[in-house]
Amino acid sequence: MQLKTLILPFFLALPLAGCGLVYKVDIPQGNYIEEKQVAKLRQGMTKEQVRFLLGNPMSLDGFNHDKWVYIYYFKPGRGELEQKQLTLDFSNDALVSMTGDFPMPDAFTQGI
């Protein structure tokens, strides 16, 4: 009788022991852009040059083809959601301005 009282709680607790060990997958989505890439942006760059540097934008405005939006989401298995956004505005196929979560490079206004 005493052996049953020792073994029974062990087998009841066994399924609960693995609950904290569930692996959760990290989920990256969008355009991963590093600050060193953004630091190379200059006013006057063509769309082709920007596409070579940063890749294709995640979102294009259907009515304004001169606005490119780069969005990146990272949801770690455990932790907080991380988001970054970079919006580029063009005029006559030349980069005019940038806004978003990245600091504007000091040399941005010096052109290419």
ZIDANOR-V910695 format. One record per helix or strand of 2 or more residues. SS is the DSSP state (H for helix, E for strand). FROM is the first residue (numbers start at 1). TO is the last residue. Records with the same first field share a line. If there is no record, write none. Layout:
SS: FROM-TO, FROM-TO
This chain:
H: 2-17, 19-21, 35-38, 47-54, 108-110
E: 27-30, 59-60, 67-75, 81-91, 94-100
